[in-house]
Amino acid sequence: MSDISVENLNVWFGDHEERVDAVKGASFDVPSGSSFGLVGESGSGKSTILRAIMGLVPTWSGGLKIGDLTLGHKRPKTFYKDVQMVFQDPYASLHPRHSVDQVLGETLFLHGFKDVDRRILQLLDDVGLGREFRFRYPHQLSGGQRQRVAIARALAPEPSVILLDEPTSALDVSVQAEVLNLLSDLRDEHKLTYLMVSHNLAVVAHMCDATAVMQNGEIVEVLSVEDMRAMNPSHPYTRNLLEGSFGYKPTAEQSA
């Protein structure tokens, strides 16, 4: 298991007058085996933090650690075995000409696993898909089934950390709860640590122990799930997000 430490993270794009500061001084810690949320409107910088951790942005400063590993601008090969990511769009994250067998088999091969056949069947079982899905292609799967395959691919290297970038926002409402419950079960079963991005506080409240609220690249508040459910924010922006997610209306006393 690994924890996640982000300290004074800054991410920017462009130089000089064209520079855009996407993340400004973000700091938080995620204990091993827990789930931590990053919430905010589009463009608030939350997904950029995930990309920085994965080494997908070139210009950043600050401190990033996964367990005892301090991350620089290059990631060691072992990093990608320990840390995996599930992307927002299951329609775009799977190769349209690769079967489920190829998607999972290639991942297992790249990470040096043996007994690939058995492992593929186990992964399909872990995410609630039977062996009859093994040789299907993405166009033969529903959105929820595609996202389950993407989750299985993330599980294949046996990571301790999974980064979740809006993992249910592209799915039908009827399927979202099923995928969230699957992720919760997998976290407990595999002792995983989650860092989840969402624009929806209701989703984060269902999944996470605590969440950082982001606005314009900055973390404006860190809320425990207890404070979130008790509708007890301290920042006006968080109040607006709670109102949008839960129908929460601050009283005159709380607004004062």
Secondary structure as UniProt FT lines:
FT   STRAND          4..13
FT   HELIX           16..18
FT   STRAND          20..30
FT   TURN            32..33
FT   STRAND          35..39
FT   TURN            42..43
FT   HELIX           46..53
FT   TURN            54..55
FT   STRAND          60..66
FT   TURN            67..68
FT   STRAND          69..70
FT   TURN            77..78
FT   HELIX           79..82
FT   STRAND          83..86
FT   TURN            90..92
FT   TURN            96..97
FT   HELIX           100..110
FT   TURN            111..112
FT   HELIX           116..126
FT   TURN            127..128
FT   HELIX           131..133
FT   TURN            134..135
FT   HELIX           138..140
FT   HELIX           143..155
FT   TURN            156..157
FT   STRAND          161..165
FT   TURN            167..170
FT   HELIX           173..190
FT   STRAND          193..198
FT   HELIX           201..207
FT   STRAND          210..215
FT   TURN            216..217
FT   STRAND          218..224
FT   HELIX           225..229
FT   TURN            230..231
FT   HELIX           236..246
FT   HELIX           252..255
//
